Amino acid sequence: MSTPTVRRISECFVKPQSSNKICNLTPWDILSIKKYIHHCLLFKKPATLIDEHHFIQNLLEKLKHSLSLTLFHFYPLSGRLVTHKTQNPPSYTVSIDCNNSDGARFIHATLDMTIADILSPFDVPPIVQSFFDHHKAVNHDGHTVPLLSIQVTELVDGVIIGCSMNHSVGDGTSYWNFFNTWSQIFQAQSQSENHEYDVPISRQPIHNRWFPHNCSPPISLPFKHHDEFIEISERPLLRLRFFHFSAESIAKLKAKANSESNTTKISSFQSLSALVWRSITRARSPPSDQKTTFRFSADCRSRMKPPLAEEYFGNCVHAASAEATTRELLENGIGWAAWKLHVGVTDLNDRVVVEFLEWWLDSPFIGQTGGYFDPYSLLMGGSPRFNMYGCEFGMGKAVAVRSGIANKFDGKVSSYPGREGGGSINLEVCLSPQTMSALESDEEFMNAVTEFDPLLF
């Protein structure tokens, strides 16, 4: 029996009413991970549908219209990347042109599968990658393909809204601000008889991008051609799996970590991260003197002086990290590891970030994922603070959130809020098949994992 495939029904482009602007990229934007951000929300179709065709067509029209209204506020997402080059000396500048563009792509697709088919397997099934446009694109492709693409995939019993956003335009905070604003405008539009209802949004994006004081945009990169910095590599065989941790389980980890370290300063997320660091390192079985590094992808908005608003639209991320040998990590308890992570996070401040960016401006480069993350590193991305389940589009609260394969590698962990809220967390773990099997047999790790079935909601 053949595996069902996603079938595209139609596609079009959606533009805001006006977007005649140019946006320069900051060092953060240029340094961002090299692939698009991909997340999708899975919704159940309403239980009582008299005319399913009418429901889908009405949903699509409302989604497109509310998207156009949303792009008015988030106009960089409707643009394209443009490059200006000089040969002597070699200079390569990239910016966002919000004027000469078709806008954001909007796709309607169907798939003969159920929500249970997507969520029931332990591992994230490969079909999930088909819920996104540009799932193989790199950021530089934004010169010729949309910076934002929406794909609405109709299942037998559900609807999936997938969003692909060029990472050079914004980070996770910017991404979810856009998604939540789109939801807010959609719901206000649905509640109003006036199709052109002007929706006052709760979090107006701020497009005045931040540059170090000694930087005059646009930033000139020392390249002659994009082949000099675009990474093309074969993707290794990986397993992706979600693990759920209830608020009660995380509270126990936090209490144990703080007790072992004789402190009250270690956070819930640092405690959970310490568990992940220890457990995956144990599953990898490196030599006892092997150094292993745990990195957080940390939002710097509140760390800058003066701080940037949460509504700052763009990238504003820096890595906080901790390092230890395998012996240190595994012979000491979870409290020791959690304190190392706590210090790594608290040491990340405005001075550290600015000094790094000023150093980068002296010799700008675009790092490659493969060269940055060694086989013993871990990177924690995402955030359980993102309001993912607040995005509703007339179908109630999403059943689940899933992501694309872009920006995934052995040792990438992404954090999500648990659907039930209350401080619960879901972790999407990406590992080699051998390491994932060992992690699934790790007693310390699996004892903290909580059974949770999103299909019951």
C-alpha positions, 0 to 999 in steps of 0.5 A: 500500500502506497503512503499518502502524499500531500497534493497541492490544490492551489496557490496565490500571493498575498500582499499588504496594502502598502509596503514601499520600504527597504530594511537593512539586515543587522549583524544578528540577522546575518548571523542567524541560522541558515534555514527558514523557520518552520512550524505548523499548528494542527487543528481538529475540524469542527465536530458538526460540519454540514457542508465541509467544502463551504467550511474550507473555502470560507476558512481559506478566504478569511485566512488570506484576508486576515493575512493581508491585514497582518502583513501591513504591520509585518511588512518585511515578510512581504518582501524579497532579499536584494544584493548589491555587489562590488568587485574591487574591493569585494563587497556584498550587501544584503537587504530586504526590498518590501516593494518589488515583490509578489508578497507572501505565498499562500498554498492550499493542499490536501492529505488523505491522513488523520491527525492520529496518523501524524501524532500517534507514532513515537517519532515525528513522521517524514510526512510532516516536512510536506506541510511546509513550503521551502523546507529545503530552502536556505535563507539566501533563496529569499532573493527569488522565493517568498520570505513568508509562505503559508500552507494550509493542509486539509486532513480527513479530520483536521486542518494544518496551518504551516508557516515558513519564515526566512530566518534572516527576517526574524527570530522565534520571538518575531515569528510567534508575534507574527503568528499570534497577531495573525490569529488576533486579526483573524478572530476579530475579522470573523466576529465583525460583519465588516470585512474590512474591519480595522483591528487594533493589535495588541503587540505592534511590531517595532521595525527600527532595527538595532545596530552597534553604535559603530556600525553604519548599515548596510553591512558590507560582507567580504564576499564576491559570490554567495557560493562562498558562504552557503552551506550545502551538505547531505543531511545525516540520518536522524530521529525526531521525537517529542517528549512531554514533561508535566509541571509536576515532573519539572517542579521535582527536577527544580527542587532536586537541582536547587537542593543539591546546589544549596540554592534557590536560584536555579530555574525550572528550565535550567533544571530540565536542561540539565537533565537533557544534558546529562542524559544525552551525554550518557546516551552518546557514551563519549570518553570520560575526558571528552568536553561537552557543551550545552548551548541555549539560544537566548533572547537578548532583548531584555539583556541590552542596555537600554533594553529592546522591546519584546515587540522588536521585529528581527533577530536578537539572539545570542548563545549562552553556554556551559562546558564540562567533561563527561566525567564531571557531568555524570559523576556529579548530580543534576544540581551541579549541571543545572548550576553550570547552566544557570551561571552560563545564562546569568553571565550573558549580558549586554557587554558580552553581546556588544563585544561579540558583535563589534568583533564580528564587524571587524571581520564579518563571516557567516558560520556554517552549522556543521563546523560550529556544532561538534558531535558532543554539543547540544543546542536548546532552541525555541522557548516554552514561553512562546504563545503557540497555543494562543493562535486560534483560527476559528477551530479552537485551540490547536491539538499540537505543534510540529516543526520542519526538518530545517535547522535540525542536527544531531543534538538539537533540542527545541522547547515548546509549551505543553498544550495543557499549560501550567508550566508543562513543557514539550521537548523535540529531540533530534538525535542519531538513531543509535543515541535516541535508542539509548536515550529511550532506555535512560532511566533518569530521563524516562522517569521524568517524562510524562505520558500525555495524549494530545488526541484526547483533547 
